């Protein structure tokens, strides 16, 4: 059975220009004999955007477009791509608002993984649109992280909570890396069932790394010698609904990995905090009321998506 080295999966949602540029950047930097493919999953974009995407990808080698009839979000959208992917050794889940800048990026990450059998996930160093350092690593979400916050934990427990804001010269083992570029061992990914599709947006990358660590003692690494560019917040408009979605995912993640009591304590903390915030900023009343309901999955944006018939 033929097995490809890498299957790259990119999600598009009403950002065809970004997606086309992201694909072209992979094709441009990958100059060796690596056997790879690129699958672009369209998450039910507008007619105008999907037509532009079809046209932009039509004549590109190694590229296949998969069109979903419903917006599946990040995790499920990538899992749709997995269904269409060839048998492969590695998946590269890459945001569409990225550009690859290191020559033979995929090959370098593949070589790193093959030389580090304890690794299940790795990522290049992320740069901003001007080529400057951007935080790429993060700490697993927990009750203490949400209440004490990252900077204090990094100061109190520097070995457990690595400094996110410094440049690392050598590959380093981390809790998890940002989901804008995840290079994952396919066999390990399949063992845990891939992305948890209960998560519509946010915490998918943290959930994968934590599950791999808990169940299979496999680790996540940052590989700073390889770099990519990521446009900040290019594909998600920030508003109260998105903030609610983020907390829905967080509460689900906390209960999944720590239990119901941790989620309940975290919910109580946020209820107190945002009660006072809402008094000063009335736009957060909707957020506060959702906290009173416990941020259930039934309120996720996932439940509001509609089938698109073209």
Buried (B, 14 or more C-beta within 10 A) or exposed (E): EEEBBBBBBBBBBBBBBBBBBBBBBBBEBBEEEBEBBBBBBBBBBEEEBBEBBBEBBEEBEBBBBBBBBBBBBBBBBBBBBBEBBBEBBBBBBBBBBBBBBBEBBBBBBBEBBEEBEEBBBBBBBBBEEEEEBBEBBBBBBBBBBBEBEBEEBBEEEEEEBBBBEEEBEEBEBBBBBBBBBBBBBBEBBEBBEBBBBBBBBBBBBBBBBBBBBEEEEBBBBBBBEBBBBBBEEEBEEEEEBEBBBBBBBBBBBBBBBBEEEBBBBBBEBBEEEBBEBBEEEEEBBBBBEBBEEEBEBEBBBBEEBEEBEE
